[in-house]
Amino acid sequence: NVVKVPEDVPLELLAAFPCGINTGAGAVLNVLRPQPGDAFAVFGTGTVGLAGLMAARIAGCEPIIAVDLHPNRLELARSLGAAHTIDATRSDPVAEIRNLTGGLGVRASLEAAGSPQALRQAVDCLQPMGTCCLVGSSRKGTEAKLDMNHLQHGCTVRGCIQGDSIPEQFIPHLIGLYRAGKLPVERLVTFYDFADINQAVADSIAGKTIKPVLRMPK
């Protein structure tokens, strides 16, 4: 796809939009479609998860809960709108989410970690009739176990690709949200010279960098 974008928005920043931002925000706004006041949880606070979190804030979700393994990412999630953050290495996310929602659970959850355990937790924390959207990348053949009894409470588990968006319509919409200050993508991006591509990969794997963007030599 080729999408025409405004000339006053830096292309190096827009590089984050077509995949990560589009996928996470699209999963929330196009697939989950939460209503104001719906409880929302995101598992994995990388680019996709944080984009989903910001979209949930735009949609008026409350509370917004973020789950991750990296304290620095959880700190960023809180600054971007998460009312509560949970370090999955320290406590049981499902129990914590139930506690934070008065035992009910969340109306919508986003699995953005690509982990079978995270998917199970993202489903288990749903309230009756709740929906979990899977966007986390995993290796082909990765399987996850789910509680069939819990699904019988009317829960929905579904995947989506690229936020189920029509790029020529949705990306300009996201850019409009960015220009309005509602989607601060610049807080997720770290720029690297192309010569530092290996460092960019290493920082991303280590969780130090959320969205690495390479700048080509002029």
C-alpha positions in Angstrom: 0.0 0.0 0.0 1.0 3.6 -0.6 -0.5 6.2 1.6 -0.2 9.9 1.0 0.9 11.7 4.2 1.1 15.4 5.2 4.5 17.0 4.4 4.7 18.7 7.8 5.0 15.4 9.7 8.5 13.9 9.8 8.8 10.8 7.7 11.2 9.2 10.2 8.5 9.4 12.8 5.8 8.2 10.4 8.0 5.1 9.9 6.4 3.8 13.2 2.9 4.1 11.9 2.4 1.4 9.2 3.0 -1.6 11.4 3.3 -1.1 15.1 1.0 1.9 15.7 -1.5 0.9 13.1 -1.7 -2.7 14.5 -2.1 -1.8 18.2 -4.4 1.2 17.8 -6.4 -0.6 15.1 -6.9 -3.7 17.2 -8.5 -1.5 19.8 -10.4 1.0 17.7 -11.4 -1.3 14.8 -11.7 -4.7 16.5 -12.3 -4.4 20.3 -14.2 -1.1 19.9 -14.5 -0.4 23.7 -17.0 2.0 25.0 -16.2 4.8 27.5 -15.8 3.3 31.0 -14.9 -0.2 29.8 -12.1 -1.8 31.7 -9.1 -2.6 29.5 -5.9 -4.6 29.9 -2.9 -4.9 27.6 -0.4 -7.7 27.9 3.0 -6.6 26.5 3.9 -2.9 26.4 6.1 -2.8 23.2 5.1 -0.6 20.3 1.9 -2.5 19.5 0.8 -2.8 23.1 1.5 0.9 23.9 -0.3 1.9 20.7 -3.3 -0.1 21.9 -3.0 1.5 25.3 -3.1 5.0 23.9 -6.1 4.0 21.7 -7.9 2.7 24.8 -7.3 6.0 26.5 -8.7 7.8 23.4 -11.7 5.5 23.6 -12.3 6.5 27.2 -11.5 3.1 28.8 -11.3 3.0 32.6 -9.4 1.6 34.2 -6.5 0.9 31.8 -4.1 -1.8 33.1 -0.8 -2.7 31.6 1.2 -5.9 32.1 4.8 -6.5 31.2 8.1 -7.9 32.4 10.2 -4.7 32.0 9.9 -2.0 34.7 11.0 0.8 32.3 8.2 -0.1 29.8 5.6 -0.2 32.6 6.8 3.2 33.8 6.2 4.5 30.2 2.8 2.8 30.1 1.7 4.6 33.2 2.9 8.0 31.8 0.9 7.2 28.6 -2.4 6.6 30.4 -2.3 3.3 32.3 -4.0 3.7 35.7 -2.3 0.5 36.9 0.8 -1.4 35.9 1.6 -5.1 36.8 5.0 -6.6 36.7 4.3 -10.2 35.7 7.5 -11.4 37.2 6.4 -10.3 40.7 2.7 -11.1 40.8 -0.2 -13.0 39.1 -1.7 -10.6 36.5 -5.1 -12.3 36.5 -5.5 -12.0 40.3 -4.3 -8.4 40.3 -6.7 -7.4 37.5 -9.6 -9.1 39.2 -8.7 -7.2 42.4 -8.4 -3.9 40.6 -11.9 -4.4 38.9 -13.8 -5.5 42.0 -13.6 -9.2 40.9 -15.4 -8.6 37.6 -12.4 -8.5 35.1 -12.0 -6.4 32.0 -14.3 -5.8 29.1 -11.5 -5.9 26.6 -7.9 -7.2 26.6 -5.1 -7.1 24.1 -2.4 -9.8 23.9 0.6 -8.0 22.4 3.4 -10.2 23.9 3.2 -13.2 21.6 3.3 -15.5 24.7 1.0 -18.5 25.3 1.0 -17.7 29.0 0.1 -14.0 28.3 -2.7 -15.1 26.0 -4.1 -17.4 28.7 -3.9 -14.6 31.2 -5.5 -12.1 28.8 -8.4 -14.4 28.4 -8.7 -15.4 32.0 -9.0 -11.8 33.1 -12.0 -11.2 30.9 -15.4 -10.5 32.4 -18.5 -12.4 31.0 -19.1 -11.4 27.4 -15.6 -9.8 27.2 -13.3 -10.0 24.2 -9.6 -10.7 23.9 -7.7 -9.7 20.7 -4.5 -11.4 19.8 -1.9 -9.4 18.0 1.4 -10.6 19.6 3.8 -12.3 17.2 4.7 -15.9 17.8 6.5 -18.7 15.9 4.4 -20.9 13.7 3.0 -23.9 15.6 2.9 -22.1 18.9 0.0 -23.4 20.9 -1.8 -22.1 24.0 -4.2 -23.7 26.5 -7.5 -22.0 27.4 -10.1 -22.7 30.0 -13.1 -24.0 28.1 -15.4 -23.3 31.0 -14.4 -19.6 31.1 -15.1 -19.2 27.4 -18.7 -20.5 28.0 -19.3 -17.2 29.9 -19.7 -15.6 26.4 -16.1 -14.6 26.0 -14.6 -14.0 22.6 -11.0 -14.7 21.5 -10.0 -13.4 18.1 -7.0 -12.4 16.1 -6.5 -9.5 13.7 -4.0 -8.5 11.1 -2.5 -5.0 10.9 -5.3 -3.7 13.1 -8.0 -4.8 10.6 -7.5 -1.4 9.1 -7.8 0.1 5.6 -4.4 1.9 5.5 -5.4 4.8 3.2 -8.2 5.7 5.7 -6.8 4.6 9.1 -3.3 5.9 8.9 -4.4 9.5 8.1 -6.8 9.1 11.0 -3.9 8.1 13.3 -1.8 11.0 12.0 -4.7 13.3 12.9 -4.7 11.9 16.4 -0.9 12.5 16.6 -1.3 16.1 15.5 -4.0 16.6 18.1 -1.6 15.4 20.8 -3.6 12.3 21.5 -1.2 9.8 20.1 2.4 10.8 21.2 4.2 8.3 19.1 7.5 10.2 19.5 7.7 8.9 23.0 8.0 5.3 21.7 10.6 6.0 19.0 14.4 5.9 19.3 16.4 6.8 16.1 19.5 5.0 15.1 21.9 5.6 12.2 21.8 2.7 9.7 25.3 1.8 10.6 24.0 1.0 14.2 21.4 -1.5 13.0 22.8 -4.3 15.2 22.7 -2.1 18.3 19.1 -1.2 17.4 18.2 -4.9 17.3 20.0 -5.6 20.6 18.3 -2.7 22.4 14.9 -3.8 21.1 15.4 -7.4 22.2 16.6 -6.3 25.6 13.5 -4.1 26.1 15.6 -0.9 26.3 14.1 0.5 23.1 10.4 0.4 22.3 10.4 1.3 18.6 13.8 1.6 16.9 13.8 3.5 13.6 16.8 3.5 11.3 17.9 6.6 9.5 19.5 6.0 6.2 22.7 7.9 5.3 22.1 11.0 3.2 
